[in-house]
Amino acid sequence: RPLFLNHLRQVFLSGDRQGIDLRIKTPSGVLRDLHLESRVMDKPHQPRYCHSVLSDQSDHRKAEEASCLMARVIESAAEGVMITDAHRIIRSVNPAFEKSTGYSAREAIGRTPSLLHSGRHDETFYNEMWATLDTLGKWQGEVWNRHKSGDIYPEWLSISAVRDRQHKVTHY
């Protein structure tokens, strides 16, 4: 209550639009994150008043925190992680990927996973891999990849399709 009243006092004193973030406890004991946006309304021949909009940001904040947590998990994972878009263009890699492949994020992002192509698998292998991915939404197996240095190495690869609410693939 004191934060709210101080906010309104500041809005009236300044005459400017102002916003404030609040955390309140509901009568049931649940904490909610709110944003209060207020501005003074001056209309001729009417008393000056304050127009305020209170919006509940709790779900947005929880989603934001979950997203940040997932990013930190991927960044700290011991396994190399590559994220591509639906067109199989690399959009993100983690430090373990950089270490195991020799390619920096800057070198990998914007390219396709074929930058690791060793030449040990034929077109049929990749066609079957993508057919399984399209059908089951995931694929696992051993592949031979090429390090930036040119060295060829075996790797256990797990690929998962990420789908939106309409079940359309958005990322791998």
Number of C-alpha atoms within 10 A of each C-alpha: 7 7 11 13 10 11 18 20 12 16 20 18 10 12 15 13 16 16 16 13 16 15 13 13 10 9 7 6 8 8 12 15 17 17 16 16 18 22 20 19 16 12 9 7 6 8 8 11 12 15 12 15 11 14 12 15 15 15 11 11 14 12 11 12 12 12 12 11 12 12 13 12 12 17 17 13 14 12 14 18 18 20 19 21 17 15 11 16 18 20 17 16 21 22 18 18 21 19 13 14 20 16 19 15 17 11 11 22 18 15 14 16 16 12 15 17 15 17 12 11 12 8 9 9 12 11 11 12 16 16 14 14 17 14 9 11 16 17 18 13 10 10 16 17 22 20 18 15 9 12 10 16 13 11 12 9 13 11 17 16 19 17 14 9 6 6 9 11 17 14 18 21
